[in-house]
Amino acid sequence: MSNPTADWERVGDRFYRKIKLYDAVFDQDLELENYVIAGAPCAGAIALYRDEAKLHTYRGSQTSKSGIDVYSCAGKLIRRLNWDKGSIRGLGWSEDEKLLVITEDGVVRCYYDLQGDFTQFSLGNGAEEHGVKGCRFWFTGFVAILSNNHLIAVSHYNEPRPKLLAIPPEGIVHSWTVIPPAYTLSRSVEVLLAIDQTIYVVDSSEAEDRVLPNGPFKYVSVSPNGLYVTLYTEDGKVWVITSDFQNKVGEYESKAKTIPKDVQWCGNDSVLLAWEDEVHMIGPKGALLKYYYDGWVHLLADIDGVRIITNDVCEFLQKVHSATEDIFKIGSTSPASVLLDAVDQLDKKSPKADENIQLIRPNLPDAVAACVQAAGQEYSTHWQTQLLKAASFGKSVLDLYSSDDFVDMCEKLRVLNAMRDYRIGLPLSFEQYERLTAEKLIQRLINRREYLLAIRLSDYLRLPTNRIYVHWASQKVRDSTADEEAICEKVVNKLANKRGISFEHIARAAYDEGRSHLATQLLNHESRAGKQVPLLLSMSEDELALDKAIASGDTDLVFFVLLHLKKTLPLASFFRLLTSRPLATALVESSARDQDQSLLKDLYYQDDRRLDGANLLFSEALAQTAPQTKVDKLKLASKLIADNTKDPTASLYHKSFQEAQALIRLQTSLDNDLHGSDKVYTGLSLNATLHRLILSAHSKRATKAASEFRVPEKTLAWIRLRALVAKRDWAELEDIAAKNKRSSIGWEPYFNEILGAGNTKLAGGVFVAKCTGLTVRERSDMWVKCGMITRAGEELLKARDAEALEDLRARASGGGVGEIDRMIAQLRPKR
């Protein structure tokens, strides 16, 4: 049984442990001292790039080629990224394991999948002119310093927007670092610059001198929680101060004759100084611990400790968790320690096991929780098992205890142990796994092409597996040398009955590799037209994209395709696509009618729809204000319709367009003759034109125009009647009644129109008598409407209609009642 405290070391009042994760990490021929090394957070991949400033052993033309090697923590080569884009001035990682490479001329490459795929952007802001001198990274961004001391910050890799920070003073920058936005009051990145003898704090708005003595400072380092700053002076002193520079927490004199190669925080409680082959740990109150190695040492800081990398080993140095310390510390009598001892006694079948349980009975729930918590901190599977066994024993004694934490810890430890295997090389601590989350861990496995393990892990954690299969299929279509039919069949068979699979993503990968036919085949298995269509358009499969959109029944998607095709295709090709697709044609027509009438005219011309084209020209003519423009439009419409011999209604339309032209000419003539420059008649209909002429006392012109346009007699009579009533020309109306025995529209409309205008005298006195075609009762009602009750009665008396007189009496009032009674008496004399 291994001693759990064998790798513990006391630093002040705290314990630290150095856990050997892997050995024989790198080949002995790899000269680590000649490489720049950057490690991804949460036990992620390690990137190595040969330091251009150092000489190295020549090992042949192949090895001398510049490149970035990406390794796992166990030393397994994940990918070699060829590099030919100039000098690298920054090498770092994001939290989601994207590799950031910044060149001297300000070009930033973001490798997002460990397989060589990248996005690229430029820093701008003078980076190309002055050159990048160095970079400092945090989880979501970085700051680059230029040779003129200007600082450029990028806060987010997904949407990079390089921003120039406040201009710091001139001078030699001895060292510098950043405080991430999450730990600053302004919530924007702050840069600490050691210039001359002091420290400047630079943000987006100002560069503030903190007026520190004893500079220059050769190293500046910020703790993971952003609360403390370590400063290493030229004379070998280490200062630890608060990040607001208000309090000095501690000071240590290293007495080193040479400046360390690196200074990093180990958690938030201690600082590591690294030379070529030794590491010093400075704890609270100046406590010191030293580690010695056989080869060159690199420090890779993480959220809860530091990875120490040499050719021989990869170690993890961290503070011992309080729960672990309480259990395993020599002489510990904590309830959790007693519970662990009880399990050991139980294995020996000793009655002392029950005595231990009874001894800690009041604190047993806390002891169980502490054992579960300590199990998560252990890298040794033996002690994981022992601690969980102790927790299981303790909770079995308790009457009421929720096993959720216990089950959850067992699940997480299975995951962590699988990841720590040297073939995977992800030695996550419990805190790192909690921060990373299972979803991001699976993404790391996908990026390493550990598909089987990723699927098993997803199934174990009850997470969806679709993105794993899609990534596998995408890599298959990129890398496979088989023929396209075989690749498609293999991918489709593998993904059959798998839920949530996006064949569009796989097809896009195939298209990006130049396999257009394979991409089209794969897209046929995509069930969502909204995913198929955009890719088909980008592949220039225009007809297929349009057919897929139409088949989906989604008019918005069809519109999207049509708009794209209209922008990218010649007009003739665009119309040819519409020829055999009525739905697409109808959508183009309805859209163009409101937004692009020139397109609509072209469409009608292409389809030889002369009647529709003529109607469109007619509509445009109506919308014009200039008479000549209207006539020109109508002439075009008339010419277009005249050539159409197939449509039987063409002659009718042609005649209408001719008459419309004649009407415009007439109205122009009338405006010129009668009103000068005023357009009184322009734009009116024929009936309105006649109405206005009569209203303006130009009856002869109206009659002539009506004759020219063959206006029916009844229509003209109505127009004349309403115009005369509108102008209150009662004499003309009376003259019409006197000169004519009959009217083409009858005399009742005259009565009604005149009565409606309020002239009861003319309506009743002249036009009731002329309505000879009406019954007596109807004429009587007309008299009543005029307010002439007596005349109405006389009409009925002549017809000897006593019943109607009785009804009329009921409607009479005043003296009219007596008159009606007299008339009734004449028809019904008293006996």
BAMARVEX-959816 format. One record per residue (C-alpha): residue in one letter; z, y, x. Coordinates in steps of 0.2 Angstrom, whole numbers, plus 5000, padded with zeros to 4 digits. Last residue first. Layout:
# BAMARVEX-959816
aZYX/...
***
This chain:
# BAMARVEX-959816
r477552904370/k477552994387/p475853004396/r475652894411/l474152954422/q474453134418/a476353104420/i476053034438/m475153194442/r476553304436/d477853194445/i476753224461/e476853414458/g478653414455/v479053314471/g477953424481/g479053574477/g480353504489/s480153334497/a478853194495/r478953024503/a479652944488/r478353024477/l476952954488/d477552774484/e477452824465/l475752904468/a475152734476/e475652644461/a474852774449/d473152754458/r471952854446/a470652874460/k470553054456/l472453054456/l472552974473/e471553114481/e472553244471/g474153164478/a473553174496/r473153354493/t474853384486/i475653304501/m474753404514/g475853384529/c474253334540/k474953154542/v475053154523/w473253204521/m472753064533/d473852944522/s472852994507/r471252964516/e471852784520/r472452764501/v470752814495/t469852694506/l468852754521/g466952764524/t466952934517/c467853014532/k467053174530/a468353234518/v469653204530/f468753294544/v468653474538/g470253534529/g471353394536/a470953404554/l470553584554/k472253634546/t473253504555/n472853574572/g474253494583/a473153424597/g473553244590/l472853304574/i471253354583/e471153184592/n471553084576/f470353184565/y468953174577/p469252994580/e469052964561/w467353054560/g466352904566/i465852864584/s464052894582/s464453034570/r463653074553/k463253214542/n463053334557/k462853524557/a464553564549/a465553444558/i464853494575/d465153674570/e466953634566/l467153554583/e466353704591/a467453824582/w469053724587/d468753744605/r470453694610/k469953664629/a470653484628/v470053464610/l468253514616/a468453394631/r469053254621/l467653264608/r466353284622/i466853134631/w466953024615/a465253084610/l464553044627/t465252864626/k464552844609/e462852904614/p462752784629/v462552864646/r460852844653/f461252924670/e459853054668/s460253084649/a462053104653/a461653224667/k460553324655/t461953324641/a463253384654/r462153514660/k461853584642/s463753574639/h464153684654/a465653764645/s466953724659/l467753584648/i465953514645/l465653504663/r467353434667/h467153294654/l465353254661/t466153244679/a467553134672/n466353014664/l465353004680/s466852974691/l467553114701/g467453124720/t466553284721/y466653384705/v467853534710/k467453534728/d467553724732/s466253794743/g465253884730/h465953834713/l464453824700/d462853794710/n463653714726/d464853614717/l463553554704/s462353504718/t463653404727/q464153324711/l462353274707/r462053204724/i463653104723/l463053044706/a461352994713/q462152894727/a463252804714/e461752764704/q460852684718/f462452584722/s462552524704/k460752474704/h460952374720/y462452284712/l461552234697/s460052174707/a461252064718/t461951984703/p460751834704/d461251804722/k459951714733/t458851864735/n460051964746/d458952094755/a459352224742/i461252204745/l461152254763/k460052404759/s461152464745/a462752444755/l461952544769/k461352674757/l463052684750/k463852714767/d462552854770/v462952934753/k464752934756/t464553014773/q463453144765/p464753184752/a466153204765/t467853144758/q467652954762/a468752824754/l467452784741/a466152754754/e467352634763/s467552534747/f465652534745/l465452474762/l466652334759/n465752284743/a464152274753/g464952164765/d465552054751/l463852044744/r462952014760/r464051864765/d462951804779/d464451714787/q464251814804/y463851974794/y465451954783/l466451914799/d465752074807/k466252174792/l467952104792/l468152144811/s467652324807/q468952324793/d470352294805/q472152314797/d472152294778/r470552194775/a470752114792/s472352024787/s471551944771/e469951904780/v470751824795/l471851724783/a470451664772/t469451614788/a470851514795/l471051424778/p469151394776/r468951314793/s467151254796/t466551424802/l468151494809/l467851424827/r466151504826/f466951674822/f467951674838/s466451614848/a465451764842/l466851884845/p467151834863/l468751744865/t470451794872/k471151924861/k470451854845/l471051684850/h472851744853/l472851824836/l472051674827/v473351554835/f474851664830/f474151684812/v474051494811/l475851484817/d476351614803/t475351514791/d476351354794/g475351214785/s475551104800/a473751044799/i473151224801/a474151244817/k473551084824/d471751124820/l471951294828/a472651214844/l471351084845/e469951214843/d470751324857/e471151194870/s471251334883/m472751244891/s473751394888/l473251384870/l473651194869/l475351244876/p475751364863/v475151244849/q476151094853/k477851164852/g477651244835/a476651094829/r478250994830/s477950804831/e477450794849/h476550624852/n474850704852/l475550824866/l475650674878/q473750644876/t473350824879/a474450834894/l473650684901/h471950764899/s472550924907/r473250834923/g473250994935/e475050964940/d475551114929/y474751024914/a475750864917/a477350964917/r476851054902/a476550884893/i478250834898/h479050994890/e477950974875/f478450794873/s480150854868/i481250704864/g482650734852/r482950554847/k482350404857/n481350284846/a479950274859/l480350364875/k479950214887/n478450164877/v477750344877/v478050364896/k477250204901/e475750224890/c475550404896/i475650344914/a474450204911/e473150314903/e473350444917/d472950324931/a474350284943/t474850404957/s476550444949/d477350604955/r477150744942/v476950634927/k478450534932/q479450684936/s479150754918/a479650584911/w481250584920/h481650764915/v481250714897/y482350564898/i483850654904/r483550804892/n483650674878/t485250594883/p486450684871/l488350664875/r489550534869/l490550534886/y490150354890/d488350374884/s488050534894/l488850444909/r487750294907/i486150414905/a486650514921/l486950354931/l485250294926/y484450454930/e485050494947/r483550604950/r484650724961/n484250864948/i484750744934/l486350704942/r486750894944/q486250914925/i487550774921/l488850884930/k488351034920/e488650944904/a490250864909/t491051034913/l491051124930/r492751214928/e493651054923/y492750954936/q493251074949/e495051074944/f495050874945/s494250874962/l492450834963/p491750724978/l489950734973/g489150624986/i488150504974/r487850354986/y489550404994/d490450364978/r491450524973/m490450544956/a490950374950/n492750404954/l492650574945/v491950494929/r493150354928/l494550484931/k493950594917/e494050444904/c495750394910/m496350574909/d495750594891/v496550434886/f498250494893/d498050664886/d497650594869/s499050464869/s500150564857/y501950504858/l503250454845/d504450304848/l504450314867/v504550154877/s502650124877/k502450304883/g503450274899/f502450114903/s500850194900/a501350344911/a501850224925/k500250124924/l499350294925/l500250334940/q499950164948/t498150164944/q497750334951/w498850284966/h497650144969/t496150234965/s496550354979/y495750534976/e497350584967/q497450754957/g497050674940/a498450544942/a499750684945/q499350754927/v499650584919/c501250564929/a501850734924/a501450704906/v502450534906/a503950614915/d503950764902/p504050634888/l505350534897/n506550684900/p507950624888/r507650444894/i507750474912/l509250354916/q508750234902/i507050214910/n507750194928/e509050054921/d507549964912/a506649954929/k508249904938/p508049734929/s506849684942/k505249594938/k504449654954/d503049734944/l504349814933/q505249884949/d503649964954/v503450034936/a505250094937/d504850184954/l503450284945/l504650324931/v505950384944/s504650504952/a504150564935/p506050604930/s506250704947/t507350624960/s506250664975/g506950604992/i505250625000/k504050714990/f502950594980/i503350634962/d503750824962/e502350854975/t501050774964/a501550874949/s501651034960/h499851004966/v499650984985/k498751134992/q496951094997/l495951035012/f494450925008/e493650825022/c491850785027/v491850685043/d490850645059/n489550775061/t490750905055/i491150985038/i492751045032/r492751075013/v494051215008/g495251224993/d495351264974/i493851364970/d492851314985/a492651375003/l491451285014/l492051285032/h490951225047/v491751135062/w490851095078/g491350925086/d492850825091/y494050905079/y495750985080/y496851045065/k498251175067/l499651235054/l500451405054/a501751485043/g501551675044/k502651715028/p501451625017/g500151515025/i499051525040/m497951375043/h497151365060/v495551255062/e494851185078/d493251135086/e492151285087/w493351415080/a493951415062/l495251525054/l495951465037/v496951575025/s498251515013/d498951544995/n497451574984/g496451414987/c496051395005/w495351565010/q494051575023/v493851655041/d492351595052/k491851595070/p493551645076/i493651795088/t494151735106/k495751755116/a496751705101/k498551775100/s498451735081/e499651875076/y500051855058/e500351985045/g500851975026/v500752045009/k500352225013/n500252324997/q499152454990/f497452404996/d496852364978/s496352194984/t498152154989/i498452135008/v498451995020/w498252045038/v497751935053/k497952005070/g496851945084/d496552115094/e494952155085/t495752135068/y495552005055/l495752065037/t496151945022/v496052015005/y497051964990/l496951974971/g495051914968/n495551744961/p494551654975/s495351754989/v494351894997/s493751885015/v493452025028/y493151975046/k492952085062/f494052225057/p493852385067/g495252435064/n497052465067/p497252595053/l496652585035/v495952745026/r495352655010/d493752755011/e492852764994/a490952734992/e490452784974/s489552754958/s488852574959/d490252504969/v490752524987/v492552504995/y492552565012/i493752485026/t494252575042/q494052595060/d492152595062/i491452525046/a492252365038/l491352365021/l492152295005/v490852284991/e491352294973/v490352204959/s490452274942/r491852244929/s492552414933/l494352344935/t493652214947/y493952024946/a492551964935/p491352074944/p491551974960/i492352054975/v491152064990/t491252045008/w490952145024/s491052135043/h490852245058/v489652375049/i489252495063/g489052675056/e488352785042/p489252815027/p489052705011/i487652744998/a488252694981/l487452534975/l485552504972/k485152384958/p484152224958/r483852164940/p483751974940/e483651894923/n484251714926/y484951754943/h486251884936/s487152024945/v485952064959/a486652204970/i485752304984/l486752384997/h486152525009/n486852505027/n485252565035/s484852385041/l484952325023/i486452235015/a486152115001/v487352084987/f487451924977/g487551854959/t488151724947/f489451624957/w489751744971/f488651774986/r488551885002/c486951935010/g486351995027/k485252115037/v483852135024/g482452245031/h482152435031/e480452445023/e480452285013/a482252315007/g481852495002/n482452474984/g481352324981/l482452164979/s480852054976/f480751904964/q480351714965/t480651564955/f480751394962/d480351214961/g480751124978/q481650974971/l483451034971/d483251094953/y483351284953/y482651344969/c482851534968/r481851624980/v482151804984/v480951914994/g481852065003/d480852085019/e482151985029/t482151845017/i483351795004/v483551604999/l484551564984/l484951384980/k485351344961/e486851234960/d487451294942/e488851404951/s487551494961/w487151444979/g486851534996/l485751575010/g485351755016/r484451825030/i483051705031/s481651755043/g479851735037/k479051645022/d478551475030/w479951355024/n479751175019/l481151115008/r481850955013/r482750864999/i484250754994/l484650695012/k486250595011/g487650675022/a489150625010/c489350805004/s487550784998/y486150865008/v484850995006/d483751035022/i482951205023/g481351205034/s480551265050/k479551145059/s480351095076/t480750925069/q478850875068/s478350955084/g479550855094/r481450855098/y481651025107/t483551065109/h484151225101/l484251405106/k485151515093/a484651675084/e483551575072/d484951485065/r484251315058/y484451305040/l485651185031/a486051175013/i487451075006/a487551014988/g488951034976/a490851004978/c491251124965/p490251274972/a488751244982/g488851245001/a488051345014/i487651305032/v486851405045/y486351285059/n486451285078/e488251235079/l487851085068/e486751005082/l486050855073/d485950725086/q487550645080/d486750605063/f487750685049/v489150625038/a489850475048/d491350495037/y491650535019/l493050615008/k494450625021/i495850715012/k496750855021/r498450885012/y499451045010/f501251065006/r502151225002/d503751315008/g502951365025/v501551255028/r502051075027/e500750945030/w500250805019/d499050665025/a500250525025/t501050585008/p500250454997/n500750315009/s499550175007/m500050005000/
***
